[in-house]
Amino acid sequence: MTNSRPTLRDVARLAGVSHQTVSRVINGSQDVLPETRALVEAAIAEMGYRPNAIARSMAQGQTHTLACISPNLTDFTFASVIEGAEVEARQHGYFMLSSSAVDPEAFRELVDELVGHRRVDGLIVINPYADQRFEFIPKDFPLVFVGASAHEKNICSVSLDDEKVAYEATRHLLDLGHTSIALVTGPMEEDCSQDRAEGYRRALSEAGIAFDESMIIEGDWTATSGQDALLSFIELGRVPTAVFAQNDRMAMGVMSAAREAGIKVPSQLAVIGVDDMPLSSYFDPPLTTMRQDIPRIGREATRMLLDMIQKKTTNTCDLKLNAELVVRQSTSQKGGD
């Protein structure tokens, strides 16, 4: 007597059929007589047999596993994208692996391991242009970019409509009477930062306000960089009446620096961000922001990827999602309370 797990051949022996017949039953083939299928299923239940997932994947040519590679796994936005992607994958019978690659070399090694060894059927890449990692994108493999439109052909992408979002955020400040509006950007090598800067410029141009490069300071998405940005304006003696920060964390940093400098928000400085992080409504004052459905980005990316894997589409696709203006107490009419 042994405690070894029952094998496919053990099931076949008990059911009195060939191991090929057992395999067809397990894989859902219709080419099996109902009475034979019943015998096999009864034998499987009696023996407590569990198919070898790896062997099945090799036989079918698919792993039913997807992967999502992100610059890190701690950022709120990245984590929310991955959560949405994982939920969607699970609903379709796929498992989602998530991993971080902090630099291009780490990304290359991950791609070699996951794609080169066929451990996954498809790949989602978050912020592919954050650095040179896009140079190691696998060729002729199901792939979806998140957070940036693909510069290459035949790659699908899902992102926020960053240019429109920034335009609407800046337009909100203009409608409140502000004409001295500063911009705190994310890293300018990233597509989303460039697109949000373009939306800001377009809103100013339509309002007849001359663009001033000195009113733009580059941040790095952290609250500290938002704080440093406002301190720089203060040191230069050019404090604006409003700030559009390209994410909520930098907006939080701007408001923190304003509080320390004795600048009142919103009566002396209006502040707006992007994302609507869970704590945005608990800032002091609560933050006006452009709310985006971040988990939806992950869900849409997974749907695109599964369509590619299942050969439902071969066309290049570029989905851009809208954001919703959420007005709270960090913005008000110029000079208002």
N, C-alpha and C positions, 0 to 999 in steps of 0.2 A: 504494500500500500504506500503510495507516495502522495505528496501534497502539491504536485505540479499542476499547473493550470491545464484544463482540457484543450485539445487542439482541434482544428478543423477536421482532421482525419478521424479523431475520436468521435466527433458528432456524426460523421458520415457512417462510421462503423455501427453506431447505435441505431441510426435511422435506416440502415440497410441500403444506402445509396452511395454514389461516387462522391469524392471530395469536390469535383467540379460542380455537381448539383448543389451541394451545400453553399459553395461560393456564389452560385447564381442566385440562390435564395437571399443570402446576406446582402448582395448588391442590388436587390430589387428587380431582378430580371423577370420579365413576364413569361419567359420561355420555360416554365415549370408547371406541371400539372397540379391542380389545387390539392389533391390528396397527398402528393409527394411533398408539397410545400408544408402541409400540416404536419407530416411526419418529421420533417427537418426542424420546424419550429418547436415541436414538442421535445425533440432531442436536445435542442439548444437550451430550452428552459430547464430540462431535467439536469443537464450537466453544468448549468450556470456558465455556459461558454460566452466569452466576450471577444469579438473580432479584434485582431491586431490593427490598430489604426494606421500605423506606419506602413504595414504590408498592404492594406487596402488603398492607401494613398498612392503607393508605388504602382499598384496594379491599375488604378484609375488614371494615373498621370497627374493627379492633383493632391495637394496637401490639405485643402480646405482651411488654410491658414493665410492670413494677411499680415502685413507689418506696417507700422507707422513709425517713421524716424523723425525725431524732433531735436532742435538744438539743445533742449533740456526738458526735464519732466516736472520742474517745479513752477514754471510760469503758469499763471492762472489761465491765460488764453490757450496755451498749448495743451494744458491738462484738460480743459473743457472740450477742445476739438477731439482729443483722443477718446474722451468719454463718449461723445456722440458717435464717433466712428466705431467704437467697440460695441455699443448697443445695437447699431444697425447691422454689423457683421454677425452678431449672435442671432439676430432674428432670421438671418438667411443661412444659418447652419455653419458659419465660419468662425474661427478663432482669431482674435486680433493680438498680435505681439506688438509691444511698444518699447522703443529704445531711444536713448539720447546719443547724439554725436556732437561733441562740443567744437569740433574743428573738421576740416576737409579730410584729413588722414583717418580720423575715427570713422567718418562717414564712409570712406572708401572701404575700410575693413569690414564694416557692417554689410555693405552692399555685396562684397565678395562672399561673405558667409551666408547671407540670406538668399541672395539671388544666384550667385555662382554655384551653390550646392543645392539649388532648387528646394529650399526649405519653406518657401512661401509661394503663393500663386500670384500675388500682386503687392504693390508697394505704394504707400502714401508718404509724401515728403513734405514736412512743414517748413516754411521759409527756405526754399531751395537756393535763394540768392543772398542769404545772410552773409555768405563768404564764397569761396571757390568750390564749394561742395557740388554744385551743379555740374562741374566737369566730370564727375564720376557717376553721373546718372546712367543706369543700365540701358542698353539699346534693345529694341524689339521685345519689351517686357511690359506687362500691364502696370501703368504708373499714373498717379494723380498728384498734382502739386496743390498745396494748401497755402494761402496767404500771398500768392503772387501768380500772375498770368504767365504761362509758359513762353519763353523766348524761342523755344525749339518747336518744330512741327510734330504733330501726332502725339501731343501730351495734353491730357485734360487738366483742368485746374478749377478750383473753387476758392473764392476770396470775397472779402467785403468790397463793395464799390467805393474804394477809398477816396477817389476824387470827388464823388458826389457827397460822401459823408462829410468831408472837410468843407466843401462848399456850403452845405447846409448849416454846419456848426458856425462858420464864419458869418454866414448870412444872419443867423440868430443874433449874434453880437452887433452886427450892423443895424439890424432892425430895432435894437434897443438904444441906438443913438451913438454907439462907440465908433470912433474913427481911428483911434490909436490902438491898434490890435496887434499884439505880439504873437509869434508862433514858436512853440517848443516842439521840435521834431524828434522822431526816433532816428536811429542811425541812417544816414542818407544813402548808404549803399543798398538799402533795402527798397524794393519797389513800392511798398505801401507808404513809406515815408515820403518818397518822391511824389506819389500820386496825391497824398494828402496836402503836400506843399502846393501842388498845382491847383487843387480845389480852393485853397486859401487865396492864392493869387487871383484866380478867376473871380471870386466873390468881391475882392477889393477892386479889381478892374471894372467890373460892372457897376460898382458903387461910385466910380470916378475918383477913387483914392489911389494916389501914386504908390507903387510898390517900393518898399524900403528894405533893402537886404539886411540892414543893421537891426531890424526888428525880428529877425529869425535867429534862433540859437538851437544848435543841434544837441539833443540829449541821447540817452541810451535806453529809454523805456523805464528807467528806475525813478523812484521818488526823489532820490538824491540829485539826479540830474535836473529834475524840475526845480528843486530848491536852488541849485547852483545857477540855473538860468535866470530866475528872478533876482537873485543877488547880483548877477552881472549887470542887469538893467539898472539896478539901484546904484551900483558903483559908477556906472556911466552917466548917471543923472538923467536917464531916459526911461522913467517908469511909465508903462502904458496904462490905459484905463481898462484894458481887457486882455486876457491871454487865452489863446486856444492851444491846449496841450494835446498832443496826438494820442495820448492814452490817459487813463484815469490815474495811474500811479504818478506820472509826472505832474498831473493837475494837483494831486494831493501834495506833492512837494512844493509846488508853487504857492498853494494856500498856507502851508506850514511856514515858508519863508516870509510870506506877507504878514502872518500873525507875529512872527518874531520881530519884524521891522516896524510894527505898529500900523500897517496898512490894512484897512478894513475891507473885508470881502462880504458883500459885493459893492458897497457904497463907493469905495475908492478903486476897487479892482474886481472886475467880473472875470470868472474863470469857468471854462467848459472843457470837458475831456471826451474820451471815446472809450466805449466798452460797456459801461454800467456794471462794474464789478459788484459783487454782493455787498461790499461795505460802502459803496458810493453814497447811498442814502443816509449813512451814519456819520459821514464826514461832518466837520464843523466849519462852515455851514454845509448842509447836504449838497452834493455836487450835481450841477447840470451836466448832462452827458449825452452822447449818441449811443443808444443801446443797440448792440448787435446780438443776434441769436448764435452764440458761438458753437454750442453743441450741434446746431443744424449744419454748420460748415462741415463738421466731421461726418455727419450722416449723409450729406449730399456727396461728399468725396468717396465714401464707401459705396454708395449706389453707383456712381460712375465707374468705380473700379470693378465692381461685380458685373456690370454691363459689358465692360471690356473683356473680362475673363470668360464670360458666357457668350461672347461674340454677338452681343445684341447691338453693339455700335462699334464702328471703326473710325468715326469722324472725330477730328479735333474739337474739343468742347471747352468753353470758358464761361463758367457761371459766376456772376457777380451778384451778391446779395445786398439788400438795402439795410439801413439802420434807422432807428426811430429816435427823434429828439425827445428827451425827457428833461423837462424844465423843473429845476429845484431852486434852492435859495442862493446858489453861488453866482447867479447872474441876475441883473436888474437893469432898469433904465440908467443911462449914464447920469451919475450924480444922485441916483435914488438910494433908498434905504434897503 
